[in-house]
Amino acid sequence: MELSIRVQLPAIALSSGIIGTMAEKVVSCVICAYNEAGRIAGVLKVVAGHPLVKEVIIVDDGSTDNTSEVARSFPGVKVITQQKNTGKSRALVNGVGSAAGDAILLLDADLQNLTQENITALIESVISGRADVSISLRGNSLALYRAIGIDFVSGERVFPRTLISDYAKEITELSRFGVESFMNERIIEQRLRIAIVRLDNVINTRKAQKSGFFRGTLEEIRMVIDIMWVISPIEVIRQNYMMLKLSRRNQGTR
């Protein structure tokens, strides 16, 4: 049975005064996963069945483990299985293309310590009408990001589906991990209001923990190179500056 965002609100949502506006937005959660069988259950235990989330869609991006089987063990979770590993950019296009919501909650599959209150905080900023986009600042975001107050490549965010659906062709031609930077540019162009949501208890699993130090470090380097195919170092600075400006103008930092 599908859960509507009109019912069963957690205490944090009830106390925030968002009941009158939340029915206007339907939230779909999309999680792109590659070989996350040992970690994805921890995320799904929190988000599957959350009263502010209409549906959860897992895009298994060509995993060689049993990521899809773990995801299917959660009732109501939709699993899209890609035979080939194509990268997050293309996987996200496929996930959003299958989503019913007009707002997308994007989560990484390897998060630790995630709670329902964290999910509510990310969603509430948008469905209350305070912001158009929310972006997390995790407990283990890079020290520089935490110092300036924004993690511009955070994988935990809520945004209008049009940031993906209106640019699907362009995104499928991006590098494997360039989609957050691409979205950021659209956010800046459209001057969308940003809320930075601090998730101090939440961490993601570093690639060195998944694959070992040497292989994990190489994977991290490849990911940075992928991002740099989309955005130059100078553009990184500009994006951070402009997004901070949009968030402070909105006074959305929590």
C-alpha positions as CSV (number, residue, x, y, z in Angstrom):
1,M,0.0,0.0,0.0
2,E,1.4,3.4,-1.0
3,L,1.9,5.9,1.8
4,S,0.7,9.4,1.3
5,I,2.6,12.4,2.7
6,R,-0.7,13.5,4.1
7,V,-0.7,11.0,7.0
8,Q,1.3,9.6,9.9
9,L,3.5,12.6,10.4
10,P,6.4,12.2,12.7
11,A,6.6,14.5,15.7
12,I,9.2,16.8,14.1
13,A,6.9,17.4,11.1
14,L,3.8,18.0,13.3
15,S,5.6,20.6,15.4
16,S,7.0,22.5,12.4
17,G,3.6,23.7,11.1
18,I,4.0,22.3,7.6
19,I,0.7,20.3,7.5
20,G,-1.1,22.9,5.4
21,T,1.5,23.0,2.6
22,M,2.9,19.5,2.4
23,A,0.1,18.0,0.3
24,E,1.2,20.2,-2.6
25,K,4.4,18.2,-3.1
26,V,4.8,14.5,-3.6
27,V,8.3,13.2,-2.6
28,S,10.0,10.2,-4.3
29,C,13.2,8.8,-3.0
30,V,15.9,7.7,-5.5
31,I,19.0,5.8,-4.4
32,C,21.6,4.8,-6.9
33,A,23.6,1.8,-5.7
34,Y,26.6,-0.2,-6.9
35,N,27.7,-3.2,-4.8
36,E,26.1,-1.9,-1.6
37,A,24.5,-5.2,-0.4
38,G,26.2,-4.8,3.0
39,R,25.1,-1.2,3.6
40,I,21.9,-0.4,1.7
41,A,19.6,-2.1,4.3
42,G,20.6,0.4,6.9
43,V,19.3,3.2,4.7
44,L,16.2,1.4,3.6
45,K,15.2,0.6,7.2
46,V,14.9,4.4,7.7
47,V,13.5,5.7,4.5
48,A,11.1,2.9,3.4
49,G,7.8,3.7,4.9
50,H,8.7,7.2,6.0
51,P,5.4,9.1,6.0
52,L,6.8,12.0,3.9
53,V,8.1,9.7,1.2
54,K,5.6,8.3,-1.4
55,E,7.9,5.8,-2.9
56,V,11.5,4.5,-2.8
57,I,13.3,3.6,-6.0
58,I,16.6,1.8,-6.0
59,V,18.7,1.9,-9.2
60,D,21.1,-1.1,-9.0
61,D,23.8,0.2,-11.3
62,G,25.2,-3.2,-12.5
63,S,26.1,-4.6,-9.1
64,T,28.0,-7.9,-8.9
65,D,26.7,-8.6,-5.4
66,N,23.2,-9.1,-4.2
67,T,22.3,-5.4,-3.8
68,S,19.0,-5.9,-5.7
69,E,18.0,-8.9,-3.6
70,V,18.5,-6.9,-0.4
71,A,16.5,-4.0,-1.7
72,R,13.6,-6.2,-2.8
73,S,13.4,-7.7,0.7
74,F,11.8,-4.4,1.7
75,P,8.1,-4.3,0.9
76,G,7.0,-1.6,-1.6
77,V,10.6,-0.7,-2.7
78,K,10.9,-0.5,-6.4
79,V,14.2,-1.9,-7.9
80,I,15.5,-1.0,-11.3
81,T,18.3,-3.3,-12.2
82,Q,20.8,-2.1,-14.8
83,Q,22.9,-4.9,-16.4
84,K,25.9,-2.6,-16.9
85,N,27.6,-0.2,-14.5
86,T,27.1,3.2,-16.2
87,G,27.7,5.6,-13.3
88,K,25.5,7.7,-11.0
89,S,24.6,10.3,-13.7
90,R,22.8,7.8,-15.9
91,A,21.4,5.8,-13.0
92,L,19.8,8.9,-11.6
93,V,18.2,9.8,-14.9
94,N,16.6,6.3,-15.0
95,G,15.5,6.5,-11.4
96,V,13.9,9.9,-11.7
97,G,12.3,8.8,-15.0
98,S,10.4,6.1,-13.0
99,A,9.5,8.3,-10.1
100,A,6.0,9.7,-9.5
101,G,7.0,12.6,-7.3
102,D,7.5,16.2,-8.3
103,A,10.2,16.4,-5.6
104,I,13.1,14.0,-5.5
105,L,14.9,12.9,-2.3
106,L,18.3,11.7,-3.3
107,L,20.3,9.5,-0.9
108,D,23.5,7.7,-1.0
109,A,23.2,3.9,-0.5
110,D,26.1,3.7,2.0
111,L,25.0,6.1,4.8
112,Q,25.5,5.3,8.4
113,N,23.5,6.4,11.4
114,L,20.7,7.9,9.3
115,T,17.5,8.5,11.2
116,Q,13.9,9.4,10.3
117,E,14.4,12.8,11.8
118,N,17.3,13.4,9.3
119,I,14.9,12.5,6.4
120,T,12.2,14.7,7.8
121,A,14.7,17.6,8.1
122,L,15.8,17.3,4.5
123,I,12.2,17.1,3.2
124,E,10.6,19.6,5.5
125,S,12.7,22.5,4.2
126,V,11.2,22.0,0.7
127,I,7.6,20.9,1.3
128,S,7.1,23.7,3.8
129,G,7.9,26.2,1.0
130,R,11.0,27.6,2.8
131,A,13.3,26.4,0.1
132,D,13.3,25.0,-3.4
133,V,16.3,22.7,-2.7
134,S,17.8,21.2,0.4
135,I,21.4,19.9,0.6
136,S,23.0,18.0,3.5
137,L,26.1,18.8,5.4
138,R,27.2,15.4,6.9
139,G,29.2,14.8,9.9
140,N,32.1,13.5,7.8
141,S,31.9,16.0,5.0
142,L,35.4,17.4,4.2
143,A,36.6,19.8,6.9
144,L,36.8,22.6,4.3
145,Y,33.1,22.0,3.4
146,R,32.1,22.1,7.1
147,A,34.1,25.2,7.7
148,I,32.5,27.2,4.8
149,G,29.0,25.7,5.5
150,I,28.2,23.7,2.4
151,D,29.1,20.4,0.8
152,F,28.5,21.2,-2.9
153,V,28.7,17.6,-4.0
154,S,26.6,16.1,-1.2
155,G,24.6,13.1,-2.3
156,E,21.8,13.8,0.1
157,R,19.5,16.5,-1.2
158,V,15.9,17.2,-2.1
159,F,15.2,19.0,-5.4
160,P,12.5,19.5,-8.1
161,R,12.4,16.5,-10.5
162,T,12.8,19.0,-13.4
163,L,16.4,19.5,-12.5
164,I,16.9,16.0,-13.9
165,S,13.9,15.4,-16.2
166,D,14.4,18.6,-18.2
167,Y,18.0,17.8,-18.8
168,A,18.0,14.0,-19.2
169,K,19.8,13.9,-22.5
170,E,22.6,16.2,-21.3
171,I,23.0,14.3,-18.0
172,T,23.3,10.9,-19.8
173,E,26.3,12.4,-21.6
174,L,28.0,13.5,-18.4
175,S,30.9,11.7,-16.7
176,R,29.9,9.0,-14.3
177,F,29.9,11.2,-11.2
178,G,29.2,14.7,-12.6
179,V,25.5,15.0,-11.9
180,E,25.7,16.9,-8.6
181,S,27.8,19.6,-10.2
182,F,25.5,19.7,-13.2
183,M,22.5,20.2,-10.9
184,N,24.3,22.9,-9.0
185,E,24.7,24.9,-12.1
186,R,21.0,24.7,-12.9
187,I,20.2,25.7,-9.3
188,I,22.4,28.8,-9.7
189,E,21.0,29.7,-13.1
190,Q,17.4,29.4,-11.8
191,R,18.3,31.2,-8.5
192,L,16.6,28.5,-6.5
193,R,16.4,28.9,-2.7
194,I,18.8,26.6,-0.9
195,A,18.5,25.2,2.7
196,I,21.6,23.7,4.1
197,V,20.6,20.9,6.5
198,R,23.2,19.8,9.0
199,L,23.2,16.0,9.5
200,D,26.0,15.9,12.1
201,N,25.2,12.3,13.1
202,V,25.3,10.9,9.5
203,I,28.5,9.7,7.7
204,N,29.0,8.0,4.4
205,T,31.3,5.0,3.9
206,R,34.6,6.0,2.3
207,K,35.7,3.9,-0.7
208,A,38.8,2.8,1.2
209,Q,36.6,1.1,3.7
210,K,34.7,-0.6,0.9
211,S,37.5,-1.7,-1.4
212,G,40.7,-1.4,0.7
213,F,43.1,1.5,1.0
214,F,44.9,1.2,-2.3
215,R,41.9,0.4,-4.5
216,G,39.6,2.8,-2.6
217,T,42.1,5.6,-3.0
218,L,42.3,5.0,-6.8
219,E,38.5,5.0,-6.9
220,E,38.3,8.3,-5.1
221,I,40.8,9.8,-7.5
222,R,38.8,8.6,-10.5
223,M,35.6,10.1,-9.0
224,V,37.3,13.5,-8.6
225,I,38.6,13.3,-12.2
226,D,35.1,12.5,-13.3
227,I,33.7,15.6,-11.5
228,M,36.5,17.8,-13.0
229,W,35.3,16.8,-16.5
230,V,32.1,18.7,-15.7
231,I,33.5,21.6,-13.7
232,S,36.9,23.2,-13.4
233,P,38.6,24.1,-10.1
234,I,37.7,27.8,-10.7
235,E,34.1,26.8,-11.3
236,V,34.2,24.8,-8.0
237,I,35.0,28.0,-6.2
238,R,32.3,29.9,-8.1
239,Q,29.7,27.2,-7.4
240,N,30.4,27.2,-3.7
241,Y,30.3,31.0,-3.5
242,M,27.0,31.3,-5.4
243,M,25.3,28.4,-3.6
244,L,26.3,29.8,-0.2
245,K,24.9,33.2,-1.3
246,L,21.6,31.6,-2.3
247,S,21.4,29.7,1.0
248,R,22.2,32.7,3.2
249,R,19.8,34.8,1.3
250,N,17.2,32.2,2.0
251,Q,18.3,31.9,5.6
252,G,17.8,28.2,5.2
253,T,20.8,26.9,7.2
254,R,19.6,24.7,10.1
